[in-house]
Amino acid sequence: MDNLSSYVPIEKTVVMKGAQIGMSEAGLNFCGYAIHHSPGPALYVMPTVEMAKKVSKTRLDPMIKASPALNERIAPARARDSGNTMFSKEFDGGVLMLTGANSAAGLRSMPIRYLVLDEVDGYPLNVDGEGDPVNLAEARSATFIQRKIFKLSTPTHRDTSRIAKDFVLGGQRYYNVPCDECGTLQPIVWSQIKWPKGAPEQAVFVCAHCGHEHAEHRKEDLLSEEKGACWIPTKEPIRPRLRSYHISALYSPWMTWGECVLKFLEAKNDPALLQTFVNIVLGEPWEDKSGEVIDPDSLYAQREDYPLAPAQAVLLTAGIDVQNDRLELEVVGWGRGEESWNIDYQVLPGDPSSLDIWDQLDEYLQKRWPHPGFKDGIKIAAACIDTGGSHTQDVYNYVRPREGKRIWGIKGQAGSRPVWPRRPSKNNKGQINLYIVGVDSAKDTITRRFKKSGPDASGAGAMHFHKSLDREYFEQLTAEKKVIKYFKGHQRIEWHKSELIVMTMQKLIEKELPLFLPSLSQDQILVI
């Protein structure tokens, strides 16, 4: 808070944070300080006008009522011409305005000396065609020599995060606490949170230097400045009048280390949930590790000569992609731990608006596959069909009478979301059970699993490709890459679409089927 006072020559204070840290309260306290000690025009910006309204009603107004000093300077809202409205609080020497980053009018309303930019990673990239809302707001303060800007946010993706880019411009300060045993100052970091297997509630903070374990009840004392805790910069600032800080939820008095561990355990196997954990709990930008280029030749070289349906593959699923002149299908066999085998890849030429091609698909899905464990072979247990593209209604017409046979329509949606939804949507013209799937999360996981393929690969997540697959299959399979796109003024990370990746994505989606069909197990085959 010292940085925000009038006697410290720091212009910008940047905080990259986790959840439940109380940093938004610090922003309101800054506004209260300005009203009481150094009056001047101030602006508080939330991502949307509606969020600004909520802050005003549930947090700012109660703060004003609870503070005698602020009560003296801001008249009650019920008084006529009090100057106290939902979005404007007048006082001698200035006014505090509240607005949303989605309102250009609110951002350019007046010159300001004090500026709070709360949750900047949630701001649109462009507001009402007038440009970046952060730049618009900061431009309002350009005429004040002693301006103060307080910018805070939980981060999002490293490539698009505003707060992460500002954080590296300053000294990148971390809050260090002294070890109870050796006294060494160090930040509380995730790598030093340890817990017994099966007992996350017993999580402790372990000193990186002497190994001393600090239980949860020691947190309050560890954080005390009187006991020696302090902010320590880790870099030379690029902009000397900007100070940047990082603090995670591991410091939160309202979230225990055990609760943080539980959130991690719930998220660790789902890329979308894991990103939320990294952003919200650790207060760090998400860095996609799966964006590296996968060499198609390396996967091609890992092809294997195995029986059409290996003994370990006890569940078959099919993924179908619909193109204007064909259907492309892939059958995948599943074993324990989501180990998978490519069973077949086929192209059915034909017009999807014609019934003939769907009759061919019916015949294909009824096929029995030779299997050493089953005298009569096994059939495909379930199939997913992509409803996107120009033949959506044709897919709906095919799926609707076959949902009871576990033939389901899916629709991919980009962004941070789980691979498979909790429940299907019927908000579609076909009135089918449409599953909105997280394609980016699925593709992220599959791309990581490419590294665990070939004859020597086995166990959870291993992928096996049959020798019958040609080089073109692998070239299309690895053709995808992530790019930054713009949607309604926001940046977001998306995959470029290729045809085969849609079906490969469904490998991950389809492994979720046992969650919805309890009778399906790794030891039992159900046929359509």
KOLDRENPA-674120 format. One record per residue (C-alpha): residue in one letter; z, x, y. Coordinates in steps of 0.001 Angstrom, whole numbers, plus 524288, in hexadecimal, padded with zeros to 5 digits. Each point is the difference from the previous one (the first is absolute). Example, Ala and Ser with C-alpha at 12.3 -4.5 7.8 and 13.67 -1.06 7.14 Angstrom:
A81E788300C7EE6CS7FD6C8055A80D70
END
This chain:
M800008000080000D8021F80BA180917N7F1388020F80089L7FE817F270805D9S809CF8023280AD6S7FB818030380DCEY805FA80DA88003BV7F85F805A97F465P7F1FC8047280329I7FA487FABD7F34DE7F4ED7F66380239K7FD227FAFB7F24FT809207FDFF7F488V7F9907FD507F2DEV807637FB6E7F3EBM7F99C7FED47F29DK809B67F8637F7FDG803A57F8887F3E2A8056B7F2377FF90Q80DC27FB8180388I802A280B8B808E2G803077F82780C47M7F59F806D08080DS7FADE7F359805E3E80DC77FDAD8050AA7FEF680D4D80664G7F3DA7FB1080709L807737F44580527N80B6D808AF803E1F7F6718086A807A0C7FBA07F3E080765G80E2A7FC6A80292Y802B780DB28052BA7F4607FF1F8092FI804667F2CF80549H80DF5804A680226H7FEE380E358044FS7F245802BF804C5P7F8DB7F3488032AG7F14C7FFA87FF61P7F4EF7F80F7FA0EA8002A800577F11FL7F7447FB377F502Y803AC7FD9C7F1C8V7F4427FEBE7F6D2M8003E7FA887F228P7F3FA7FEF47F720T7FE097F19F80377V8043A7F68B80A9BE806EA7F7CD7F5BCM8080980BBF7FBB8A8035E802E480E38K804B47F1F880162K808A9801977F414V805D380CBD8052ES802E27F99380D08K8068C7F4357F9EAT807A6806267F4DAR8035280D908050EL7FDFA8020780E87D806577F368804C7P80C2C801EE7F786M8011980E0380504I7FF847FB5080E1FK80A3F7F58A7FD70A808F6809B97F93AS7FF4980A1280AFCP8079D7FD3F80C91A7F80480A6280725L7F3277F9607FC62N805877F2738028CE8029C803F580DF7R7F1F180442801EEI7F8527F5957F898A802827F1AC802FBP801727F6807F49AA7F34C7FA267FB35R804DB7F2368029DA8016E8026B80EAER7F4F77FB2A808AED7F72180AF98047FS808A9809B27F8D5G7F4B9809207FCEFN804927FFEB7F1E3T7F5597FAF97F6EDM7FBFD802CB7F219F7F6DF80B0A80402S805AA8043080D1BK80DA88045880410E8012D8028380EA8F80AC380863805F8D8026C8074080CBDG7F66380B3080099G7F6D97FB9E7F552V7FC3B7F7127F4E1L7FF99801497F132M7F39F7FA337FA25L7FDC47FD657F187T7F2867FE827FA00G7F7E4802377F3DDA7F5FA80A9F7FD96N7F65C7F5147FD18S800537FB7680E3BA7F7EC808078097EA805137F7D980B5AG80E028035E7FCA5L7FCDF80E807FF1DR7F97A8011480D4ES808B57F6DE807BFM80729809CE808B6P8039B80E5C8021CI80BC3803EE7F7C7R8098E80B407FFBEY8065D7FD5B7F2DCL7F8077FD0B7F3D7V804417FCCB7F222L7F5497FFA17F5B8D8064A7FA3C7F3D2E7F953800BB7F29BV7F39A8061C80581D7F9D9801377F281G7FF147F13580003Y7F8077FF7D80C90P7F1977FC387FFB7L7F63C80AD78026EN7F97F7F85680AE1V805B77F4C4807D0D7F7247F592805D3G7F4EB809D980114E807998080280A06G8036B80B817F750D80BE0805E47F975P80C7D7F88380389V8082D80C7580012N7F7058063980A07L7FFE57F3838080CA80ED17FF7B80040E801DF80E6F802E6A7F62C7FF1F80B1BR809557F65E806B2S809F880B1280154A7F6D880A8380531T804477FE6480E38F80E62802D57FD20I803E180E6080034Q80C9F7FD6D7F892R7FA697F68A7F61CK806417FE557F2AAI7F8867FBFC7F3D3F807117FCD27F34DK7F6D27FEC77F467L805257FC607F28AS7FA8C7FB107F331T800498007C7F15DP7F38C807557FC3DT7F49D7FAEA7F7F8H7F4BA8081C7FA89R7FF6180E2F80464D7F1C77FEAD8041ET802827F447808D4S80E55800C5803E5R80221800A480EB6I80E32804277FEC4A7FCC880AFB7F67AK7F5F08058E80968D809C67FFA980B3AF80AD3805B77F78DV7F8C580CDB7FDF7L7FE5B801CA80EBDG80E908022E801D4G80A40808CA7F9F2Q800F97F77E7F3BCR80ED27FEFC80005Y807A47FC187F3D9Y80E377FBF37FF8CN807AF80A7B7F8B3V80D347FDCA7F9AFP809CE80A587FB91C8030D8016D7F18FD80E297FCA77FCE5E800F680C117F761C7F82680B028064BG7FDDC7FA8C80DAAT7F14D8025F7FFCAL7F8967F7218094FQ7F4B77F8C07F99EP7F8AA7F31380124I8025D7F53D7F60CV7F32E7FFDE7F87AW7FB6E7F83A7F43FS7FEAE80BF47F739Q80EB98021380125I803C87F2227FC3FK803F78007E7F1A0W805157F5C17F68EP803957FED67F19CK7F5A67F9C07F795G801F27F1617FFEFA80A498006680AB4P7F94E7FFE980D5BE80C557FA898063DQ8062780D657FDA1A7F5EA8071B8085BV8051880BB480798F7FAE38097580A41V7FFB180DC67FA50C8010880BEB808D1A7F36D807E37FEEFH807B380CAE80163C80C367FF017F799G7FD837F3C27F7D9H80BF77F8AB804C1E7FED17F1527FDD9H803147F6C680B33A803247F2137FBE9E7FBDF7F43A8080EH80D6A7FE5E8061CR7FE5080D5B80680K7F4057FBAB807A8E807287FB9480C33D8071680D0280171L7F3AD807BE7FCF3L7F8E97F95080B3BS80ADB80264809D3E7FC81808FB80B4BE80E6B80358800E7K7FEE0805E27F255G7F4308081E803EFA7F4327F7587FD42C7F4F380222809A3W7F16D7FF1F80291I7F89280C9C7FD1EP7F1B08023E803EDT7F6F3805887F599K7F3EE8032680836E7FC35804E580D54P7FBE67F3F0807B7I7F1B37FEC080396R8041C7F7B980BB3P80CB180552805E2R803A27F331806C2L7FEF77F8797F345R80AEA8002A7F5F5S7FDB27FAB67F269Y809CB7FC087F5ABH7FFD97FB9D7F1DDI80A927F8247F949S7FF277F8DF7F302A807727F4B37FA0DL807D280A137F857Y808448011480C56S801B17F15B8017AP80DDD7FAAB7FFD9W7FA557F30C7FB3FM7F8878054C7F444T80698807F17F562W7F9B180B407F8D4G801007F7C77F3B1E7F8267F5288066BC7F5BC809F7803FAV7FF3B804B27F1E1L7FE3A7F20C7FB2FK7F4C37FE0D8097BF7F9C680C827FB00L801647FC2A7F1B7E7F9CE7F2CC802D4A7F4AC8065E80736K7FD0B80CA87F8EDN7F5827FAA37F6E6D7F8E17F7C680A35P7F8AF8076A80AC0A801037F49C80980L80EB17FEA27FE23L801A480EB480035Q7F950800B780D3BT8098F7F5D580509F80B4C808307FAE6V7FAC280C5C80668N7FD877F90980CF5I80BEA7F73D800DFV80A9F807B57F8F1L7FBF880E2280207G7F9DE7FD6580D3FE7F4778089F7FC7AP7F1637FD6180124W7F93E7FCE57F33CE7F6D280AA37FBA7D7F6477FBE07F5B7K7FFCA80A1F7F530S7F4E47F9637F8D6G7F58D801D980A52E7FB7280CED7FA85V7F246800CE7FA79I7FF2F7FE9F7F13DD7F4FC807C87F9F4P7F7A77F6F07F788D7FBD480B837F795S80E10802EB7FC62L801F97F20A7FB44Y7F2DA800237F90CA8044E80C327F8B8Q80C4B7F8F97FB76R7F8A07F5A57F842E804E57FDE87F235D7FAB37FC227F2C1Y8095E7F5A07FB41P7FE087F3947F7EFL7FADE7F45880763A80DBE7FA60800A5P80A4280A687FD09A80C077FC2C7F836Q808AE8020380BEAA7F8177F6598082DV806617F3277FC22L7FC157F7BA80BBCL7F22F7FE3D8054FT7FC9E7FB2B80D9CA7F3297FEA280742G7FC8B801C480E49I7F3967F9C38054BD7F9278032680CC7V7F58F7F69C80508Q7F3D7805668069DN7F3F37F8CA804DFD7F7DD803537F405R809FA803097F571L80DC27FFC17FABBE806AB80CE97FD3DL80B09800057F628E809AB809A47FAA8V809237FDEE7F48EV80C81807DE7FFD8G809AF801DF7F501W80E6E8014780335G80AF3806DE7F8E4R80E29802FB8028FG80390804B780D97E7F31C7FB09805AEE7F80E80A587F8E5S7F1E87FB3E8004AW7F31A8020E7F8F9N7F26A7FC6B8049AI7FAC27F73B7F52ED7F2F77FB8A8057DY7F81B7FF7580C7AQ7F48B7F691800F1V7F6647FAA2809F3L7FB4F7F2017FE11P7F39F7FE5280828G7FD647F2AE805D1D802137F6D580B67P80E577FBEC8019AS7FB687F2F78056AS7F9E77FD2A7F2AFL807E87FADF7F47AD7F92E809597F69CI8076980C0B80458W80D157F9047FEF1D7FC8B7FBB07F22FQ7FDAC80E617FCE0L80D408034B805ADD8068C7F5877F7A1E7F9B8805B07F3E7Y8042680DBC803B9L80E2C7FC368028BQ800E77F95D7F298K7FBE580C7C7F921R80910806017F5E8W8021880E99800A2P8024F808347F3BBH80DF6804EE7FF9FP806CA807CC7F53EG80C307F7AE800F5F7F96A7F2C47FEE3K7F7347FBEE7F4D3D7F7F37F68380825G800668084380C4BI8059C7FBF980D19K7FABF7F81E80B42I80144801AE80EA1A80D3D7FA6C803D1A7FD047FD6480E4EA7F5A28023780A59C7FFA18011880EC7I7F3F27FCDB8081BD7FE498047B80E08T7FD407F3FC8085FG7FBBD807C480BE9G7F1C88017E803A9S7F5037F6568018AH8023E7F84C7F36CT80DE57FB6780238Q7FD477F1C17FCB8D7F8F1803B87F376V80BEB807CF7FBCDY808FF7F4A68036CN7F7B07F6E07F7BCY800CF809507F484V80E8A802D080104R8051A7F23B80290P7FE717FA757F226R803CB80CE57F98FE80CFC803418066AG806E77FB0E7F3D2K7F8DA80AA57F898R805CD80A4E80911I7F37F80210807B0W804788017880E01G7F9D58017A80D4DI804C480AEB808BCK7FD7F803CB80E02G8030380D678055BQ80766801A380CB5A801B580CD98071CG80C8E80526805C2S80DC0802597FB47R802AC7F56F7F5EFP803D97FF817F1A0V7F5508015D7F5D3W8025F7F27E7FA53P805967F470807AER80C017F89A7FBC7R7F8117F39E7FEEFP7F1AC7FC1380161S7FA627F8FD80BBEK7F8E27F3127FF46N7FBCB800A180E26N7F1A9801B37FC93K7F4007F76B7FF2CG7FFA0801067F144Q80E087FB347FE6EI8024B80A657F5B1N80BE9808847FE04L7FB2080B4180849Y8078980CB57FEEEI7FFEF807D780CACV8019180E067FB77G8037880C5D80760V7F3D7808087FDA4D8048480BBE807DES80CA7801107F85DA7F8AD7FE957F32AK7F5EE80A318039CD80A7280966804AET806B97FF727F2D2I7F3798012E7F83BT7FB7180BA9807F6R80CB6806F07FCD5R7FE1E7FCC87F1A8F7F2B9806857FFD5K8079280CBE7FF27K805C07FBA27F318S7F3B57FE497F7E1G7F93E806887F49AP802A7802E87F192D80CE5806CB802DAA805397F51E808A8S809977F64D7FA52G80B5B7F786803C5A802AC7F76B80BAFG7F46E7FE6E80919A7F698808A37F85CM7F1A67FC0780107H7F5AC802347F586F7F1457FF1780213H7F6957FE1D7F4ABK7F518809C87FD8BS7F5C67F52180177L8022E7FF4F80EC5D7F560806A8807EER8013B808C080BE5E7FC427F4F980963Y80C157F87B7FBAFF808D980AFB8049EE7F8578025980C78Q802177F1D2803F5L80DF08003F7FB1AT803A980B2980926A7F7647FC0680B76E80AC27F90A80760K80774805EA80B2EK809947FB0880A1DV7FBFF7FDB380DFDI806437FAFC80C6DK7FAB67F2A4803D6Y8031E7F71680B4CF804297F1EE7FDD1K803C97F6F580B39G8035C80B8980880H80824807007F5AFQ7FCF380C5A7F873R801927FF317F167I7FC9F808657F43AE7F64B7FA537F65DW7F7AC804247F47AH7F14D7FFBF80095K7FB1D7F6EF7F55FS7F7C18045F7F48EE7FC947F78F7F465L806D8806987F4C6I80CAC8022380747V801CC7F13B8003EM800B37FFB77F142T807FA80C637FF23M809807FA0C809A5Q801597F49B7F6B8K80535809317F59BL80C76800A5807B6I7FFDB7F19C80360E7FE197FBFA7F201K80B448082D7FB04E808827F684807BCL7FBE97F4B87F73BP80BD1800F87F6ECL808817FC8180BAEF7F9467F2D280071L7FE1D7FE5C7F164P80D15803597F9C6S7FA227FDEA7F28CL7F6EE80B9080231S8065880CC27FBFBQ7FBDC80D927FBF8D802C17FC327F1E3Q7F8DC7F3087FF81I7F2377FBA1802D9L7FCD17F2988053DV7F1C97FC297FFD4I7F8E57F6EB80916
END
